[in-house]
């Protein structure tokens, strides 16, 4: 199951969205902002398919 989650980019502060995999209870990965292309470390936590925790932080280049 996939879930679209909206948040602000920690680099450019634009509103963006990312697709999260709700079948994985906890995951951390790096994905580029779709607006400014800077890397963002994403951490998400799911319980029974429901998003219970989301954290994004900038990655310095």
Beta strands, then each sheet from edge to edge (+ up, - down):
strand 1: 2-8
strand 2: 15-21
strand 3: 26-32
strand 4: 39-47
strand 5: 50-58
sheet 1: 1+ 2-
sheet 2: 3+ 4- 5+
end
